[in-house]
Amino acid sequence: MNTFLSYLAIAALFALVLLPAVLGFARERRIDRELREARRNREAAPPGTTGAARPDPATRRPHLRSWARV
């Protein structure tokens, strides 16, 4: 019985150490899947609506790194 508890403790520690890596891997897979789906949807959109949601670059103000806004 003592050997079984030792194996169980080692397995629990192993799972505890691997849990963050497994959760991170699952999160990365979910993000990759969402990006692929967004890319497919963008490619399948009608030609006139591809850039409709993007702001015009000429109307954007450049970011000033100074505290003074000119």
N, C-alpha and C positions, 0 to 999 in steps of 0.2 A: 504494500500500500504506500510505503514511503517513496518508492521509485516512481509510482504513478503520480504522486503529488509533485515530485521534482520535475517530471516531464511536463505536467500541467503548468507549473510555475514558469518554466522556460518558454513554453508556448505562449503564455500570457504576456511575458516580457517581450518576446519576439513580435507579437501582434501589436503591442503598445508602441514599439519602436517604428514599426512599418506603417502604422495608421496615418501619420501626417503625409508620408510619401504617396500612399494610395489615394488619399483624399485630394492631394494636389494634382495627381495624374488624372483623376476623374474630372476635376475642374477644368484642366487644360483641354481634355477631350471635348467637354461641353462647349467651351469657347471656340474651339476649332470647328465644331459642327455648326455653331451659330454663324461663324464667319463664312463657311462654305455655303450655307443656305442664303445668306445675304448676298453673296457674290452671284449665286444662281439667279436670285430674284432680280438683281440689278441687270444682269445680262438678258433676262427674259422680258424686261420692261419694254414698252413701245419706244421707238427712237426719240420722240419728242419730249418724253418725260424723264429722261435719264438724269439731266442736271437740274431739274426743276426745284429740288429741295436744297440745292447748294447755294450759298450766298455768292454774290458777285464779288470777285477778289478786289475790284477797284473801289468798292464802297467800304472795305474793311480798313480800319485805322491800324497803323503799325503799333506794336507794343513798345512803349517807352520804358526803359529800365531806370529812369530817373524818378525822383519823387515829384519833380515839377512836370506838370502836364501842360505842354505847349499847344 
